[in-house]
Amino acid sequence: MNRHLRLLLSIFSLILGLLVLTTQTTHAQAKDHYRIIDTQHVNTYKTLNSYNNNGVLHVKNQYKHHNVYVWNKKHTKVLYNLKDFPNSWLSALTKQTYLHNGKKSQYYAAFIVTLKGNSSRYGRIWQGYLAKGYNRNYRKLNYLSTVGFTSDQDYLNYIKKSPSQVLARAVLKLFPKTKLSIRLSNFGQFTADPDANSHDPFKQYFTDRINLQKVANYLGPSIHKWTNQQRITKIKQMLTSEGYSASKRDAMGDYVIGIYAPDPNRAWEDFVWSINLAKPL
């Protein structure tokens, strides 16, 4: 074999090796890509009974000081870090399953909702970082919808701590032996008088419902621009005029109470201030 032939064979072998290496590298890179293989819609305000909503999420306590990244759809770029949005919560639309290197992982596609209610930031967050419900720092959160609370106690903690719930706290104290119900509160949030509808959701879970809408109106704004203390005084007076004296309220331990005090700037006709009492079935 002459010298020129050996040189040509060496060059050919080198080119072939480079082609094989390039093919393997390209294949490996393709295999490393994140790929969505399944998408499921989460429960977002489907029914009046959709409290404990699967679409309301927050960063688990053990991760709140860690880097929790929000990715783009292809999982190639970090869009945000939830550590930069303390006390925020997430409003998810879908739950997506990614395939990467033969392994499956699940992410929520969600909006970041900030303290000021801004929800313009959107991306994917690994589910392992997240838990159901609102951020639990309720001293920083105001006028939350009932759909994101996970239990009666969770909602009670919010009412006890949120600066926006001064009047709701006062109402609960007026019924010292009546427990708070997140389900009853959730029903009242969407409509002032469900009895006017052909389908009454209250009757599925409660009996002997008492709709104290005249009292609840004092939870909202008025032309008088009363202070909170003046409103509390009016609430007490209205309860007495409606037949609920202090002694009667104290004897209502077999009832539960539902209460909702929305943002005065965002409430509308079918999204109202409400107080309901009822006996659970």
C-alpha positions in Angstrom: 0.0 0.0 0.0 1.6 3.2 -1.1 1.9 6.3 1.0 -0.9 8.3 -0.7 -3.5 5.4 -0.3 -2.6 5.2 3.4 -3.2 8.9 3.8 -6.5 8.7 2.0 -7.6 5.9 4.2 -6.6 7.8 7.3 -8.5 10.8 6.2 -11.6 8.7 5.5 -11.4 7.0 8.9 -11.1 10.4 10.6 -14.2 11.7 8.7 -16.1 8.6 9.5 -15.3 8.9 13.1 -16.3 12.5 13.2 -19.6 11.6 11.5 -20.3 8.9 14.1 -19.4 11.2 17.0 -21.7 13.9 15.6 -24.6 11.5 15.1 -24.2 10.2 18.7 -24.0 13.7 20.1 -27.0 14.8 18.2 -28.9 11.7 19.3 -27.9 12.3 22.9 -29.0 15.9 22.8 -32.3 14.9 21.3 -32.8 12.4 24.1 -32.0 15.0 26.7 -34.7 17.3 25.6 -37.8 17.7 27.9 -40.9 16.6 26.0 -44.6 17.0 27.2 -46.3 13.6 26.9 -49.5 14.4 28.9 -51.6 17.4 29.9 -54.5 17.5 32.3 -56.7 20.4 33.3 -56.9 21.1 37.0 -60.1 22.0 38.8 -60.6 25.8 38.4 -63.9 27.2 39.6 -65.9 24.5 38.0 -68.6 24.3 40.7 -69.8 26.2 43.8 -68.4 23.3 45.8 -64.9 23.7 44.4 -63.2 24.9 47.5 -59.9 23.1 48.1 -59.3 24.0 44.4 -56.5 22.0 42.8 -55.4 25.1 40.8 -54.5 27.1 43.9 -50.9 26.3 45.0 -48.1 27.7 47.1 -44.4 26.8 47.6 -43.9 24.3 50.5 -42.5 25.8 53.6 -39.2 23.9 53.3 -38.5 25.4 49.9 -39.6 29.0 50.5 -36.0 30.2 50.9 -34.6 28.0 48.1 -34.4 28.5 44.3 -37.7 27.4 42.9 -37.5 28.0 39.1 -40.3 28.7 36.7 -39.5 27.3 33.3 -40.6 28.0 29.7 -42.7 25.4 27.9 -39.7 23.6 26.4 -37.9 23.6 29.7 -34.9 25.3 28.2 -35.0 28.6 29.9 -35.6 29.8 33.5 -38.2 32.6 33.4 -38.6 33.4 37.1 -37.5 32.3 40.5 -40.3 32.1 43.1 -37.8 33.0 45.8 -38.0 36.5 44.3 -41.8 36.6 44.9 -42.3 36.1 48.7 -45.8 35.5 49.9 -47.1 34.9 46.3 -49.3 32.0 45.3 -50.0 30.2 42.1 -53.0 29.8 39.9 -52.6 26.7 37.8 -54.4 25.9 34.6 -52.9 22.5 33.7 -50.7 19.8 35.1 -48.2 18.5 32.5 -46.0 15.4 32.4 -42.6 15.8 30.9 -40.3 12.9 29.6 -36.6 13.5 30.0 -33.9 10.8 29.7 -36.6 8.1 30.1 -37.9 9.6 33.3 -41.3 11.3 33.9 -41.8 14.4 36.0 -44.8 16.5 36.5 -45.1 20.3 36.4 -47.9 22.8 36.9 -48.4 25.4 34.2 -49.4 28.4 36.4 -49.6 32.1 36.9 -47.7 33.7 39.7 -50.1 35.8 41.8 -48.3 38.5 43.8 -49.4 40.4 46.9 -50.8 43.2 44.7 -52.8 40.7 42.7 -50.6 40.9 39.6 -50.9 37.6 37.6 -49.0 38.4 34.4 -46.1 36.0 34.9 -46.6 32.4 33.7 -44.5 29.3 33.4 -43.9 25.7 34.5 -43.0 24.7 38.1 -42.1 21.2 39.3 -44.9 19.8 41.4 -42.5 18.6 44.2 -42.0 22.2 45.3 -45.7 22.9 45.6 -48.6 22.2 48.0 -52.3 23.0 47.7 -53.8 26.2 48.9 -52.7 29.8 49.3 -49.4 30.9 50.8 -49.9 30.6 54.5 -48.6 34.0 55.5 -52.1 35.4 55.9 -50.9 38.5 57.6 -49.7 39.6 54.2 -52.7 38.5 52.1 -56.0 40.3 51.7 -59.4 39.6 50.1 -58.8 36.0 49.0 -61.5 33.9 47.3 -62.7 31.0 49.4 -61.9 28.5 46.6 -58.2 28.3 47.5 -58.6 27.2 51.2 -58.0 23.6 52.0 -60.1 23.2 55.2 -62.2 25.0 57.8 -59.2 25.6 59.9 -57.2 27.0 57.0 -60.0 29.5 56.3 -60.3 30.4 60.0 -56.5 31.1 60.2 -56.9 33.5 57.3 -59.8 35.3 58.9 -57.9 35.5 62.2 -54.7 37.0 60.6 -55.6 38.9 57.4 -55.8 42.7 57.7 -58.8 42.7 55.4 -60.9 40.5 57.7 -61.4 42.8 60.7 -65.2 42.7 60.3 -65.3 39.0 59.6 -63.4 38.4 62.8 -65.9 40.6 64.7 -68.9 38.6 63.3 -67.3 35.3 64.4 -66.9 36.6 67.9 -70.6 37.4 67.9 -71.3 33.7 67.5 -68.9 32.2 70.0 -70.1 28.6 69.8 -70.8 28.4 66.1 -68.0 26.9 64.0 -66.8 28.3 60.7 -67.6 26.3 57.6 -65.5 26.8 54.4 -68.2 25.0 52.3 -71.0 27.3 53.6 -68.7 30.3 53.1 -67.9 29.2 49.6 -71.6 28.9 48.6 -72.3 32.3 50.0 -69.5 33.9 48.1 -71.1 33.5 44.7 -74.7 34.4 45.2 -76.6 36.4 47.8 -79.7 34.3 47.5 -79.3 30.7 46.1 -82.9 30.0 47.1 -83.9 32.1 44.1 -82.2 29.6 41.8 -83.8 26.3 40.5 -80.8 24.5 41.9 -80.0 25.2 45.5 -76.5 23.9 46.5 -77.1 24.6 50.2 -79.7 21.8 50.4 -77.1 19.1 49.4 -75.1 19.7 52.6 -77.2 21.8 55.0 -80.6 22.3 56.6 -82.3 25.1 58.4 -80.3 27.7 56.5 -80.5 31.3 57.8 -79.4 33.9 55.2 -78.4 37.1 57.1 -77.9 39.2 54.0 -79.2 42.4 55.6 -76.5 42.0 58.3 -73.9 41.1 55.7 -74.5 44.3 53.8 -72.6 46.1 56.5 -69.5 44.2 55.6 -69.3 46.1 52.4 -68.9 49.8 51.6 -71.6 52.3 52.1 -72.3 56.0 51.4 -71.9 56.7 55.1 -68.2 55.9 55.0 -68.4 54.3 58.5 -65.3 53.1 60.4 -64.9 49.4 61.1 -66.1 50.0 64.7 -69.2 51.8 63.5 -70.0 48.9 61.1 -69.6 46.4 64.0 -72.0 48.4 66.0 -74.5 48.4 63.1 -74.0 44.6 62.7 -74.9 44.0 66.4 -77.9 46.3 66.1 -79.1 44.5 62.9 -78.6 41.0 64.5 -80.8 42.1 67.4 -83.5 43.5 65.1 -83.5 40.3 63.1 -84.1 38.3 66.3 -80.6 37.2 67.2 -79.8 38.5 70.6 -76.5 37.7 72.4 -78.2 34.9 74.3 -79.7 33.4 71.2 -76.4 33.6 69.3 -74.6 31.9 72.2 -77.0 29.0 72.0 -76.4 28.3 68.3 -73.7 25.7 68.8 -75.4 23.2 66.6 -75.1 25.6 63.6 -72.1 26.4 61.4 -71.5 29.8 60.0 -70.3 30.9 56.5 -69.0 34.3 56.0 -67.3 36.1 53.0 -65.9 39.6 52.8 -64.6 40.3 49.3 -62.5 43.2 48.0 -64.9 46.2 47.9 -63.3 47.4 44.7 -63.8 44.0 42.9 -67.2 42.8 44.2 -70.1 42.7 41.8 -73.8 41.7 41.8 -73.2 37.9 42.0 -70.1 38.1 44.1 -71.2 39.4 47.4 -70.7 40.0 51.1 -72.5 37.2 52.8 -73.3 35.7 56.2 -75.1 32.3 56.4 -76.0 30.0 59.3 -77.0 26.4 58.8 -77.0 22.9 60.3 -74.8 20.3 58.5 -76.6 17.3 57.2 
